[in-house]
Amino acid sequence: MEKGLRITEVAVANHAVVLRLNNGSVFAEPLDGIHALSDATPKQLQQCEVFAGGVGIAWPKLDVHLSLKGFLTNMVRNELIRRLTVEPKPGARGHGKVRRGVEA
């Protein structure tokens, strides 16, 4: 088997898909960020499993399969969008300032 990150456990809890990896890391992605599961019932969401030696997760009855790489990519993309669309708090680092180089 190829070495690298693998999913060891998957669960749906608190409106999120939660993955535990073989390095001990735990990642959670809100269900509303996973469009393929948007019409699933709570019972259907619980029927998930790890497949392909830990490189993906599946909901067989829904015919939904997500790779670990795709899951992590989606999670990072959603976090970047969230960060870019949230207004910075007044006084936060960089608030209201644009830097275009170093002044002498």
Kinemage of the C-alpha trace (Angstrom):
@kinemage 1
@onewidth
@group {chain A} dominant
@subgroup {mainchain}
@vectorlist {calphas} color= white
{ca met a 1} P 0.000 0.000 0.000
{ca glu a 2} L 1.198 3.489 -0.833
{ca lys a 3} L 2.371 5.539 2.133
{ca gly a 4} L 0.839 8.883 3.041
{ca leu a 5} L -2.172 10.352 4.727
{ca arg a 6} L -5.137 8.039 5.094
{ca ile a 7} L -8.551 8.343 6.699
{ca thr a 8} L -8.937 6.003 9.665
{ca glu a 9} L -12.401 7.118 10.839
{ca val a 10} L -15.316 9.121 9.474
{ca ala a 11} L -18.419 10.367 11.255
{ca val a 12} L -21.145 12.946 10.823
{ca ala a 13} L -21.640 14.987 13.993
{ca asn a 14} L -22.766 18.510 14.867
{ca his a 15} L -23.720 19.264 11.238
{ca ala a 16} L -20.228 18.400 9.971
{ca val a 17} L -18.300 15.549 8.382
{ca val a 18} L -15.443 14.670 10.732
{ca leu a 19} L -12.360 12.778 9.577
{ca arg a 20} L -9.569 11.299 11.685
{ca leu a 21} L -6.353 10.650 9.772
{ca asn a 22} L -3.589 8.128 10.355
{ca asn a 23} L -1.315 10.886 11.685
{ca gly a 24} L -3.837 11.709 14.438
{ca ser a 25} L -5.171 14.887 12.813
{ca val a 26} L -8.902 15.524 12.956
{ca phe a 27} L -10.669 17.659 10.357
{ca ala a 28} L -14.290 18.744 10.229
{ca glu a 29} L -16.137 20.343 7.330
{ca pro a 30} L -19.648 21.756 7.805
{ca leu a 31} L -22.245 19.837 5.829
{ca asp a 32} L -23.392 22.997 4.087
{ca gly a 33} L -19.945 23.138 2.450
{ca ile a 34} L -20.404 19.705 0.835
{ca his a 35} L -22.918 20.212 -1.954
{ca ala a 36} L -23.204 16.523 -2.833
{ca leu a 37} L -24.809 15.893 0.570
{ca ser a 38} L -27.208 18.839 0.579
{ca asp a 39} L -30.353 16.722 0.035
{ca ala a 40} L -29.413 13.857 2.368
{ca thr a 41} L -31.509 13.028 5.411
{ca pro a 42} L -29.888 12.747 8.865
{ca lys a 43} L -30.231 8.946 8.680
{ca gln a 44} L -28.554 8.843 5.249
{ca leu a 45} L -25.709 11.055 6.465
{ca gln a 46} L -24.879 8.574 9.227
{ca gln a 47} L -24.395 5.780 6.679
{ca cys a 48} L -20.862 6.782 5.692
{ca glu a 49} L -17.733 4.679 5.491
{ca val a 50} L -14.038 4.820 4.697
{ca phe a 51} L -13.128 3.178 1.384
{ca ala a 52} L -10.158 2.405 -0.870
{ca gly a 53} L -7.735 1.863 1.993
{ca gly a 54} L -8.457 5.251 3.540
{ca val a 55} L -8.122 7.504 0.505
{ca gly a 56} L -11.822 8.350 0.448
{ca ile a 57} L -15.169 8.363 2.203
{ca ala a 58} L -18.466 7.177 0.800
{ca trp a 59} L -22.201 7.233 1.297
{ca pro a 60} L -23.017 4.148 -0.826
{ca lys a 61} L -26.816 4.514 -0.704
{ca leu a 62} L -26.481 8.118 -1.905
{ca asp a 63} L -23.826 7.201 -4.500
{ca val a 64} L -21.567 9.924 -3.060
{ca his a 65} L -17.816 9.340 -2.908
{ca leu a 66} L -15.288 11.940 -1.754
{ca ser a 67} L -11.526 11.586 -1.918
{ca leu a 68} L -9.356 12.726 0.980
{ca lys a 69} L -7.563 15.097 -1.384
{ca gly a 70} L -10.865 16.578 -2.587
{ca phe a 71} L -12.204 16.848 0.966
{ca leu a 72} L -9.126 18.750 2.179
{ca thr a 73} L -9.054 20.948 -0.941
{ca asn a 74} L -12.733 21.827 -0.474
{ca met a 75} L -12.161 22.550 3.214
{ca val a 76} L -9.247 24.910 2.496
{ca arg a 77} L -11.166 26.657 -0.311
{ca asn a 78} L -14.198 27.210 1.932
{ca glu a 79} L -12.000 28.591 4.722
{ca leu a 80} L -10.281 31.013 2.328
{ca ile a 81} L -13.627 32.227 1.024
{ca arg a 82} L -14.864 32.675 4.589
{ca arg a 83} L -11.767 34.678 5.530
{ca leu a 84} L -11.930 36.853 2.438
{ca thr a 85} L -15.609 37.682 2.849
{ca val a 86} L -15.561 38.515 6.561
{ca glu a 87} L -15.125 42.201 7.348
{ca pro a 88} L -12.000 42.795 9.440
{ca lys a 89} L -12.586 44.160 12.909
{ca pro a 90} L -11.556 47.793 13.465
{ca gly a 91} L -8.068 47.895 14.878
{ca ala a 92} L -7.214 44.496 13.423
{ca arg a 93} L -3.800 44.161 11.859
{ca gly a 94} L -3.833 45.714 8.410
{ca his a 95} L -7.349 47.177 8.786
{ca gly a 96} L -7.793 50.093 6.421
{ca lys a 97} L -4.205 50.069 5.190
{ca val a 98} L -2.872 49.045 1.835
{ca arg a 99} L 0.848 48.416 1.550
{ca arg a 100} L 2.442 48.417 -1.856
{ca gly a 101} L 6.108 48.134 -1.056
{ca val a 102} L 8.691 49.383 1.344
{ca glu a 103} L 9.278 53.095 1.764
{ca ala a 104} L 12.801 54.367 2.252
